[in-house]
Amino acid sequence: MARRFTIVCDDDQARIIETLARRYGITEEEVLTQLIDLGLDARDEQTV
């Protein structure tokens, strides 16, 4: 089951997210999803 969260970014973070979305032809939502996934993967690797 999918859940929805709200993320608040400052202007600099928002620009970076927009730039990544444009560069890779994906939505800002997908950029955020990928960044969260990468962060969670990195966290899991540190706890092993």
N, C-alpha and C positions, 0 to 999 in steps of 0.2 A: 504494500500500500504506500503510495507516494504521500509525502507531507510537504507542506509549503512553509518556507522560512523567509524572513525579510532581512536583508543585509543593508546596512547604511554605510556608505563609502564617502570619504572626503573627495574634493574635486580632483586631486592628483590621482587617486586610486581609480576614480570613475573614468578619467581620460585614458589611463593605461588599459582598463578593461575595454573601453570603446575601441582603442587602437588595435588590441589583440583580436577583437571580434571582426573588425574590418580586414585586418591582415590575413586572417584565416577563413574569411567568408562564413563565419558562424554567428550565432546570436550572442548577445551579452550574457544571457542566462546560461548558455553552454560554456562560455568562458569561465563563469563563476563555478559551474558544476565541476569542470575539469580542475580548476584551482583547488577546490575543496577536496576532490578525490586525491590529488597529488599530495596535499597536506596531510590527509588521513593516512595515506600509504607511507609517507615519510615518518609519521608518528608511530605507525605499527612497526616499521623497521627498527626504530630506536628502542622499542620495548622488548625486542627479541633478544 
